[in-house]
Amino acid sequence: MKGKRGFTTVEIQEIIDLIEQKIVASKNEQRNIRNKIRSLGFYFSDFSKKKGYTVDDFNELIQAGEIVVLDDKNFAELKINSNINRYNEKEIDISKKLTNNNNFKCISQLDNEILNKKGFYCIRLKEKSKLPNRYQSILEVRKYKFIYIGKAEKTLRQRLGQELEHKSAGTFFRSIGCVLGYSPMKGHLIGKANQNNFKFLKEDTSKIIIWLKENVEVSIVEYEGEFDTKENELIKEYAPLLNIDKNPSKLQELIDDRKKCRNIAIGIE
């Protein structure tokens, strides 16, 4: 046996994510992903002579007892399907899962089933992407490189539609627009009851959406619980660059930039 039979739930999560990546990757990328899986101790050839394998194949090994879960006595009672990363979040520390490198995906690759659930999302830059230097220089010295963490108390699909595609007002979308140097429509909030939801020009909004698709990746996790408390814990622990509320390391630069944009929108600049 080249690998091992026993894995922790965290290792299982990582293996599942890597298998999903491998299935849609190019041949060269598949080789690198396969090496990552093996570095965790999983060799499918230890269990089967079949060439190639899927998440379902991995699940069957768990259900058959061929793979042993080392740290979760109740694991057998959890729902196991083609995406085992749907674990009951009460059984797994969601902060670890939310910030797990292997859980971050391009916007277009986010899991449709999880998107239809309530939960949390974490946004970070892709490997070679950068913010304007004024913010990038701060991010580079931070312990954690996350740029935003948020909650979705309806569905993650709806919330990310706001934050990444501006289908309706979104706090993160306004912030990233300011960070990228865009200005809102001058005076468009004059006389409006809500003086904070400034919007950018249509063409600038499109540019921001494209920038997000090309430069960020997102981790999403399903969650059922007390959202405000958990969100506060996550923000305090990871101090994401563009979170302001409850953030112990909130940026005065961002506060100033948002204020400037708001002032333009309400017609005082």
N, C-alpha and C positions, 0 to 999 in steps of 0.2 A: 504493500500500500504506500503510494507516494505521499499522500496527504494525511488528513485526519478525519475522524467521524464526528467529533464533538465541536460545536460552535456556539458562541454566545449569541444572544439576540441581536446585538449590535453588528457582529460579524455576518450574521444571516442577512440583515438589512443591507449591508454593503455588498454582499454577493448578489442579492436580488437586483440591486440597482445596476451593478456592473453587467449582469446577464442581459438586462433590458437595453443597456447601451450597446453591448456587443452585437445584438440582433440587428440593429439598424446602422451599425458602423461599416466603414469600408474594410477591405481585407487587411490593410496595414494597421488600421486602428484596432481591428479585432485582435490582432496579435498582441498589441500592447495591453488591451483590456484583459485578455486571457491570462497574461502574466500577472496582472494585478489580482485576479481571482485566485490564481495558484499561490500567490504570496500570502493569501489569507488561509491557505491550507486546503482548498477545495480542488480536487481533481475528479472530474466526472468519470474519467476512465477507471477510477477505483470502484465504481459502482455499476458501470455499464460499458458494453462494447459499442454502443450506438455512437455514430459520428454526429457531433453537434448536439446541442441541448438547449432547452428553453426554460423559462421560469416554471412552467407546469411540470417539467421533468424534475426540477429541483424540489418543488413542492411534494411530488410523489415520493421522493426519497425521505422527506420529513415525515409524511403520513405513514410510510411503511416502517418507520423506526430505523432506517438505515443511517440517517443523520440524527444525532442526539443534540438536543438543546440543553446547554450546560447550566444556564442561570435563570430558568423560568419554569417552575413546577407546574404552572397553570397553562403552559404553552399549548398543550393538546386541546384545551378547551377554547382556544381562540379560533376565529374563523380564518381558514387558510384557503386562498383562492389563487388565481393566476397572478395576483400582485400581493405577495405576502406582506408588503410594507403597509397594508391597511390595518396593522395591529391596533387593537384597542389602546388608545393613547394613555389610558390609566395604567397600562402594564409597562409602558416604556417612557423614559424621560424625554419629553418632546423637545426640550431645548437641545439635547444631543442630536436628535434626529433632524431637527430644523437646520442645524449648523453643520451637519455632516457633509463633507465635500461631495460625496457621491449622490447626494440628494438634490444638488443644484442642476437645473436643466435650462436650456434655451426656452424662451416663451412658447414657441410653437410645439415643444416636446413635452409640455406639462401634462400630467396624467388627467384624462377627462373625468374619471370617476371621482378623484379627489377634488377636482375643481368644482364639482357639484355639491361638495360638503362644506360645513363650517370648518374654520381652522385658522392657522397662522401662516404668514408668508415672510420670507427673508430675501432681500435683494442684495446682490453684490455685482461687482464688475467682472466681466470675462477676463481671462488671464492677461491679454495684451491690451486691454482697454484702459483708458485713463479719463479722469475728469479734468477740467481746466486746472492749471497749475495751482491756482489760489486754494483750491480744495484738495487736489491730489497730494500736495506736499503735506497736508495735515493727515490725510488718510494713510499715507505711507509710514507714519510713525505711530499709528494706532496699533494696539495689541490685536484687535479684531478688525477685519477689513470689510465688514458688512456696511452697506450704506442705508438700509432701511429695514425695519421690522414692523409688521402691522397685523391686525386681526381682521377676520371676516366672520361676522356674527350671522350673516345670511348665507352667502356662498362665496367661496374663493373666486369663482368665475366672475361673479358680479363685482367683487371688490377689485380684482386685478384689472377688470375692464375699465374701472375708474382710474386706477393708478398708472396703468401702462398704456392704455388706449384712449383715455379721456372720453369715455362714453358718458360720463357725468363727472361732477366735481370730485377731485381727488387731491388730498394733501400732498402726497409724494410727488404727483405730477406737477403741481405748482412749484414745489421746491426744486425739482430737477430742472424745470424750465428756467428758474432764476439762476441756478448754478451754471447752466449752459450759456447764460448771458442774454436770454430773450426777455423782451419787455412786453407787458400786457397791453391790451387795447386801451388807449388813452381815454379816460373819463367814462368808461362803459358801466361803472358801478354807481355813478352819480344818481342819487335818488332811490337806489335799491335798498331793501331792508337788510340784506346780508352784504356787508362791506368787505368781506374777506375772500370770497370765491372769485378772485380775478381770473380772467381768461386771456390766452394769447391769441394773436391773429391766426386765422385758419391755416395759412401756409406755414407759420411757425409751429403750430400745434402738430401738423403733419411731420415736420422735421424732428420734433421731439420724440414722436412715436417711432419714427424710423431709427433714431439714435438709440432708443431703448431696446428695440429689437436686435440691433447690431452689437450692443455693448454691455448688456446686463444678462444675468441668469438668475433664476429664481428657485428657491426651495419652498415647497408647500407641505404642510402636514394637516391631517384631519384632527379636530379637537372638539370635545364636548366637555364643557366645564365652566368655571368662572373666568370669563375672558379678561376683564379689567385687571384682576390680580396677576394673572399669568403674563399678560402683556407688559405690565409694570416690571415684573421680575426679569423678563427677557431684555427689555430696554436698559434696565439698570446694570444687568450683567454684561451685555455686549456693547452698549453705548454706540449704536449705529450712527454713522456720520451725519445723516440727514434727518434723524428724529430730533424733535425739540422737546415735546412734552415728556416729562418724567426722566429725561436724559441727564445724567450727572455730568456729561461732557458735551452738552449742547453748544453749538457754534454761534458765537456772536455774529460772525460773518454771514451766516445763513439768516439769522434773525434780521440783520440789517438789510440784506438783499430782498427778503420777502416784504419788509416794510416799505422799501423803495418801490417795489412792484405794486403793492397795495395803494400807495399814494398816487402813483400814475393812474391806476384804475379808478380812483375816486376823485381825480382831477385836481389834486393839490401839488403836483409836480409836473 
